[in-house]
């Protein structure tokens, strides 16, 4: 399975962010791309509060040659959620609403927390997902492994001043759970905050297969072989 990451500097224009994703992935086909957390809006709460249920329909503007994942603002009857989505040719599916809202970004003031963590089926394997601040809660990722995940996707907007935490924790989650870990962070200056990039594709040994460092608006792709997950788990059996 081909997996890619689209590391973006998120603009203050929703349509421009979607167009950037399409431009960057134009020459790819049959690839699963992970986008940053809230890739259409970032933490622009003034903009977010103007959105309604129709906002998610903009995901249909993403090209149909590939599959896209990430998080987006989703308006429900009881308020706003930071929701993990998958966009296939066949439609848009929501897997998870972010549980651990980050107080330093005022997420807890503008979003409702979700409930529970879930796996979903992909090509030849189960996958799991989490969003940004969730990365600091190791029990989430153990639970995803127990549920059968062989790969986990994490969209993020992680500030540059704490990006070393991001890099260490991403590798730790891959190593301790012996699965692939794909993390996509935003990058650059947005709304007075500088985001750290360093999006990564990590194998079950903890090796960094691809890293975007601090490049703005860049794509990286690698081939995932799920048999390596079984090999690692058989080589170093762990109780999870």
N, C-alpha and C positions, 0 to 999 in steps of 0.2 A: 504494500500500500504506500502510495506517495503522500507524504505529509509536508505541509509548508506553513510558514509563518509570515505574516505581513506586518512589519513593524512601522507604525505611522506616527507622524506628528499630527495630532488631531486638531483640525481647523474649527473655527467658529461657524462653519457653514455645513449643514448636514449633507446637502447634495454634493458638495465638493469632496467630502470625506468618502462618500460612496464612489464617486468618480475616480478618486485616487486608487481605491482598491481595484476597481475594474481595469484601470490603466496598468497597474503593477502586475496583474495576473493575466493580462490579455493573451500572452503567449504560452500559457500553461493549459493543460487538459487533464481531466480525471485525477485531480489533486485535491486533498482535503486541506483547506487553508484555515488557520486560526488567526483571528483578528484581535486587536486589543479590547480591553474592557470599555464598554460604553463608546464604541468606536464612532458612532454618528454624532455624539454630543459632548463627550467628555463630562466633566463635573461642572457644566455650565447650568447651574440651577435655575437661573432666570429663563433660559431657553427650555429646560426640561419641564418647567411648570406650565408651559404653553402647549405641550404635546397632548394628543389624545390617542385613542386606540388605532387610528389610521397610521400612526408613525411606523409600526412594524411592517406595514405593507411596502415601505421603501426597500425592504430587503429583497423584494422581487426584482429590484433594479440590478442586483448583483448578477454577474454573467452566469450562464447555465452550463458552461464547460467544466465547472468545478463545484465542489461542495464547500460551503463556508460555515464556520463556527465563530462564536464570540459572545459578547454580551451587549445588550441594548436596553434602553428604557422601555418598560412595558407598563401601560396604564391599565389597571383593573378597576373594578367598581369601588374598592376600598382604598385605592391610592396607587402610588408608583412602586415598581419593583425593578431591581437590577437583574435581568433575566438572561440565562445562557440559552442560546438558540443554535439550531442547525438548519441551514438552508440547502435543501436538495432541489433537483429539478422538479420533483413531485410536490414540493411545498415547504412550508416553514414549520418547524417543530420546536417547542420550548421544553427543555429538560429540567431546568433547575432555577430557582430564585435564590439569590445570594442570601445566606443566613447571617454571616458575620459582617455587619455593616461597620465601616471604618469611621470612628468618631473624629479623627483628625482632618477628615475631608467632609465632615458634617453629613455623611451618608445617613446616619441614624435620624437626622432631622427631616430628611426629604424622601427617604425610601422606607418601605415596610420590609421586615425580614421574611425570608422564606422558611420552609420547614423541610428538613430531611435532605439526604444526598442520594443520588441515583446513578445507576449505570445504564448504558444503552448499547445496542448492537451496532457493530460496524463490520467492515470486511474481515471475516474470519476471526473476530475477537470482540470481547466486551470492552467498552471504554467508560471512563468516568470523567467528571468535570468538577471544577471549583472555580472561584473567582477571587483574584487578588488577595485581600486580607485573609481569606480562608487559608492561605499558604502557611500561616503561623500556627495553625491548629492541626497537629500531627494526627490526631485521632480520626479526622475526616478521611485521610488518605489510607489509613489502615482499614477503615470501613469499606472504602472503595475496592481495595484489594480483596477483602473478604467476600465482597459481592461479585468477584470474578474479573475485575478490570485488569487488562494487560497494557493499557495506555491511559494516561490522564491528561486532559487539556485544561490549561489555566490562562484565561485572558486577564490582563492586569493594567492598572495605571499606577505604577510604583515610582515614587519620587527618587530622583537621582541621589539625594543625600542619604538614602538608606538602601541603595541598589546592591551593596555588598551583602546585605541580609538576603535580598531576593536571590542572588546568585548561589549563595550557600544553601538556602532552604530548598531551592528547586532541585539541586543535586542530591540533597539529603532525602527528599521525598522519593526520588527515583531509586536510590540505593537501598533505603530501608524497606521499600515495598517491592523492589525487584520488578519494576515495569518501566515502560517508556514514559517520559514526562515531557510534554510540549508546553512551553510558556511563551506568551506573546505580550510584551509590554509596550506601552506608548513611549514616545521619546520627544525631547525638545521642550521648549518653553510654551506653556499653554496656561492662560488664566492666572498668571503670577506664580506658577509652580513649574519647576523643571523636572521632567520625567526621565527615567534612567535608561530606557532601552534594555540592551543585553538580553533580548529574547533568545531562547535556546530550544534545541531539540536534544534530549538526553536519553541515552540507552539504559537498559536495566542494570548495567555495571556502574552507572554514574558517569560514563564518558560523555563529554559534550560533542555531539556529532556536528552541530552547526551552532554558531553564535552570531548575532547581528551587531554585537558591540553597541556603539552609540550612533550608528548610522540612521539618518532620517529617511523615511519612505523607501524601505528596502524589503526584498523578498528573499527567503532562503527555503530550499526544498531538500528533503532527503527521503530515501526509501526505508520503510519500516519492515522488518522481518520478525514476525511474532514468535517464531520458533526460538529466538534468542531469549525470550522471557522464560520459556520452559527450561532452556539450557542453564540459565543463571539460577533458577529456583532449584533445579536438581543438583547443581554443583554445590550450592550453599543453602541447604534446607533451613528455613526459618519458620517459626511459629508466629502467625499473624492472626 
